[in-house]
Amino acid sequence: MWEVILESLLDSAKAAPFLLVVYLLIEFLENNAKTKSATVRLLNGKLAPLVASGVGLIPQCGFSVMATDLYNQRYLKTGTLIAFFVATSDEALPILLTNSQTAKVVWIVVVVKLVYAVLLGYLINLLDKRKLSTTYQLQQEGCCGHEMHEHHHSFWHFVKHPLLHTLKIFLYLFAVNVAFGLLLYYFQDAIVGFASKLGIFRPFITSIIGLVPNCSASVILAGMYTNSLITLGSLIGGLVSSSGLAFVILFKQKGQLKRNLVILATMYLSGVLIGMVTDLILSYIPMPI
């Protein structure tokens, strides 16, 4: 049990530097209308889903957490957020690469997730009517209600809020990470055993595993594939629905339950669909392993 707590602490700590950088950036943007205007235009630009998909492929769950926080503050469109999520793989890619057999299929995972993330990102953005941040004038209050000033009087005044915000989110991530870590610790064998008996319906279960807001989910999926318990399509389906700890941040925002459930359902169905389609296509193509 203590190893679960330690792993949860490490997983949460991995996201902390990214969060701090983002909050420092946001603090700067909130106090600089001109820079904020340029950054918002970039985040809302035509290349946003493509950039999000490329960044999301980097095996680090901190990026999806970072994107979710930006989304909650209305700097990203929904499709751009989905592109981040779909491309995210956490620790799965390094695990697959360290195995001489599974390393041969990593390029398939990367290409499918990248193309799928870009397509979904642009499609959902076309349907997204959500109003984004377009007010570039200096606000009187920051994202958490703290008082803003155009010029800070000291370095500590500038970093205080980002540090406090990072600490708050870190503690929240750690608590949720421990809860789901213990769940996987005690019921992992039952989940893996059940998924291995579902045949063509495995993507339905692996996509649920992917939704678990814990970096261990991608590790379990990679391990299941390495041990031939699931197909490549099932693996991809699970990794597509996986977004690391991002859902913790997404559901933390109050008053957006319906919206968040729609995003959750979109991620799940996207994982199931690509998983089954990939398995269907690969049934006619010789596998690398």
C-alpha positions in Angstrom: 0.0 0.0 0.0 2.8 2.4 0.8 4.3 1.9 -2.6 1.0 3.1 -4.1 1.2 6.2 -2.0 4.8 6.8 -3.0 4.0 6.3 -6.7 1.0 8.7 -6.4 3.3 11.3 -4.8 5.8 10.9 -7.7 3.1 11.0 -10.4 1.6 14.2 -8.8 5.1 15.7 -8.4 5.8 15.2 -12.1 2.9 17.5 -13.0 3.9 20.2 -10.6 6.7 21.9 -12.6 4.4 22.1 -15.7 1.7 23.6 -13.6 4.0 26.1 -12.0 5.2 27.2 -15.4 1.7 27.6 -16.7 0.5 29.6 -13.7 3.6 31.9 -13.9 2.7 32.4 -17.6 -0.9 33.1 -16.8 0.1 35.5 -14.1 2.2 37.3 -16.6 -0.5 37.3 -19.2 -3.1 38.5 -16.8 -0.9 41.6 -16.1 0.1 42.3 -19.7 -2.8 42.9 -22.1 -0.7 43.1 -25.3 1.1 39.8 -24.6 -2.1 38.1 -23.5 -3.8 39.2 -26.8 -1.0 37.6 -28.9 -1.0 34.4 -26.8 -4.7 34.0 -26.9 -4.7 34.4 -30.7 -2.0 31.7 -31.0 -4.0 29.3 -28.7 -7.1 29.9 -30.7 -5.4 29.8 -34.1 -5.9 27.4 -37.0 -2.9 25.3 -36.0 -4.1 24.8 -32.4 -5.3 21.2 -32.7 -2.1 20.2 -34.7 0.1 21.8 -32.1 -1.8 20.2 -29.3 -1.6 16.8 -30.9 2.2 17.1 -31.3 2.8 18.3 -27.7 0.4 15.7 -26.3 2.5 12.9 -27.8 5.4 13.8 -25.4 5.2 11.1 -22.7 4.5 13.4 -19.8 1.0 13.7 -18.2 1.8 17.2 -17.1 0.9 18.5 -20.6 -2.7 17.2 -20.4 -3.1 18.7 -16.9 -1.7 22.0 -18.2 -4.1 22.0 -21.2 -7.1 21.3 -19.0 -6.3 24.2 -16.7 -6.0 26.5 -19.7 -9.3 25.1 -21.0 -11.0 25.9 -17.7 -9.8 29.4 -18.1 -11.2 29.6 -21.6 -8.0 29.8 -23.5 -8.6 26.6 -25.5 -11.4 25.4 -27.6 -12.9 22.0 -26.8 -11.4 20.3 -29.9 -8.0 21.5 -29.0 -8.4 20.0 -25.5 -9.6 16.7 -27.0 -6.5 16.7 -29.3 -4.3 17.0 -26.2 -6.2 14.2 -24.5 -6.2 11.8 -27.5 -2.5 12.2 -28.2 -1.5 11.7 -24.5 0.0 8.4 -23.7 1.8 9.0 -20.4 4.3 6.2 -19.6 3.0 3.8 -22.2 5.3 4.7 -25.0 8.5 4.4 -22.9 7.3 1.0 -21.6 6.6 -0.3 -25.1 9.9 1.0 -26.4 11.9 -0.8 -23.7 10.6 -4.2 -24.9 12.3 -5.4 -28.1 9.1 -7.0 -29.4 6.6 -4.3 -28.6 9.0 -1.5 -29.7 8.1 -2.5 -33.3 4.5 -1.3 -33.0 5.2 2.0 -31.3 5.2 3.8 -34.6 1.7 2.5 -35.3 0.5 3.8 -31.9 2.1 7.2 -32.5 0.8 7.6 -36.0 -2.8 6.5 -35.2 -3.0 8.7 -32.1 -1.5 11.7 -33.9 -3.8 11.5 -36.9 -6.9 10.7 -34.8 -6.1 13.6 -32.4 -5.8 16.1 -35.2 -8.9 15.0 -37.0 -11.0 15.0 -33.8 -9.6 18.3 -32.8 -10.5 20.1 -35.9 -13.9 18.4 -36.2 -14.9 19.2 -32.6 -13.6 22.8 -32.9 -16.0 23.3 -35.9 -18.9 22.3 -33.7 -17.7 24.1 -30.6 -19.7 27.3 -29.9 -18.0 28.0 -26.6 -17.0 31.6 -26.2 -13.3 31.9 -25.5 -11.3 34.6 -23.8 -11.2 37.6 -26.1 -10.9 40.4 -23.6 -7.4 41.6 -23.7 -7.6 44.5 -21.3 -6.1 44.1 -17.9 -8.4 42.4 -15.4 -8.8 43.5 -11.8 -8.8 39.9 -10.6 -6.8 36.8 -11.6 -8.1 33.4 -12.3 -8.7 32.6 -8.6 -9.9 36.0 -7.6 -6.6 37.5 -6.4 -6.0 41.2 -7.1 -4.1 42.0 -10.2 -1.6 44.8 -10.8 -0.1 46.0 -14.0 3.3 46.2 -12.4 4.4 44.0 -9.5 6.3 45.5 -6.7 8.4 42.5 -5.9 9.4 39.1 -7.2 7.5 37.4 -4.4 4.4 39.3 -5.2 4.6 37.9 -8.8 5.3 34.3 -7.8 3.1 34.0 -4.7 -0.2 33.2 -6.4 1.3 30.7 -9.0 3.1 28.9 -6.1 -0.1 28.7 -4.0 -2.1 27.6 -7.0 0.4 24.9 -7.9 0.4 23.6 -4.3 -3.4 23.5 -4.2 -3.7 21.5 -7.4 -0.8 19.3 -6.4 -2.5 18.3 -3.2 -5.8 17.7 -5.0 -4.0 15.5 -7.6 -2.2 13.6 -4.9 -5.5 12.8 -3.0 -7.3 11.6 -6.2 -4.2 9.7 -7.3 -3.9 7.8 -4.1 -7.6 6.9 -4.2 -7.5 5.5 -7.7 -4.0 4.0 -7.1 -5.4 1.9 -4.2 -8.4 0.9 -6.4 -6.1 -0.4 -9.1 -3.8 -2.0 -6.5 -6.5 -4.2 -5.0 -8.5 -4.9 -8.2 -6.0 -4.9 -11.0 -5.9 -8.7 -11.4 -9.7 -8.8 -11.6 -9.9 -6.0 -14.2 -7.1 -7.5 -16.3 -8.6 -11.0 -16.2 -12.0 -9.7 -17.2 -10.7 -7.7 -20.1 -8.7 -10.6 -21.5 -11.9 -12.7 -21.9 -13.9 -10.2 -24.0 -12.6 -10.9 -27.5 -13.6 -8.1 -30.0 -15.2 -6.2 -27.2 -11.9 -5.5 -25.4 -11.8 -1.9 -26.5 -14.9 -1.3 -24.4 -13.0 -2.3 -21.3 -9.6 -0.9 -22.1 -11.2 2.5 -22.9 -12.7 2.5 -19.4 -9.3 1.7 -17.9 -7.9 4.6 -19.9 -10.4 6.9 -18.3 -9.1 6.3 -14.8 -7.4 9.6 -13.8 -4.1 8.0 -12.8 -0.8 7.6 -14.7 -0.9 3.9 -13.7 -3.7 3.3 -16.2 -1.4 3.6 -19.2 1.2 1.4 -17.5 -1.5 -1.3 -17.0 -2.6 -1.1 -20.6 1.0 -1.3 -21.9 1.6 -4.3 -19.6 -1.5 -6.1 -20.8 -0.4 -5.7 -24.4 3.2 -6.7 -23.6 1.8 -9.9 -22.1 -0.5 -10.6 -25.1 -3.7 -10.1 -23.0 -5.1 -7.5 -25.4 -4.8 -6.6 -29.0 -3.1 -3.6 -30.5 -6.4 -2.0 -31.3 -7.5 -2.5 -27.6 -4.3 -0.9 -26.5 -4.7 2.1 -28.8 -8.3 2.5 -27.7 -7.3 2.6 -24.1 -4.5 5.0 -24.7 -6.8 7.3 -26.8 -9.3 7.6 -23.9 -6.5 8.1 -21.4 -5.5 11.6 -20.4 -3.6 11.0 -17.2 -4.6 13.2 -14.4 -6.4 15.7 -16.6 -9.9 14.7 -15.7 -9.2 15.5 -12.1 -8.7 19.1 -13.1 -11.6 19.1 -15.5 -14.2 17.9 -13.0 -12.8 20.2 -10.3 -14.4 23.2 -12.0 -17.8 23.8 -10.5 -20.9 24.4 -12.6 -19.7 22.5 -15.7 -20.8 18.9 -14.9 -22.8 18.5 -18.1 -20.0 19.8 -20.2 -17.4 17.6 -18.5 -19.6 14.5 -18.8 -19.9 15.1 -22.6 -16.1 15.4 -22.8 -15.7 12.2 -20.8 -18.2 10.4 -23.0 -16.5 11.7 -26.1 -13.1 10.4 -25.0 -14.6 7.0 -24.1 -16.5 6.5 -27.4 -13.5 7.8 -29.3 -11.3 5.1 -27.7 -13.8 2.3 -28.4 -14.3 3.4 -32.0 -10.6 3.7 -32.9 -9.9 0.5 -31.0 -12.4 -1.6 -32.9 -11.5 0.0 -36.3 -7.8 -0.6 -35.7 -8.4 -4.2 -34.9 -10.6 -4.6 -37.9 -7.9 -3.1 -40.2 -5.1 -5.1 -38.7 -7.0 -8.3 -39.1 -6.2 -8.0 -42.8 -2.6 -6.9 -42.3 0.2 -9.0 -40.9 1.2 -7.7 -37.5 4.9 -6.7 -36.7 4.9 -9.2 -33.8 
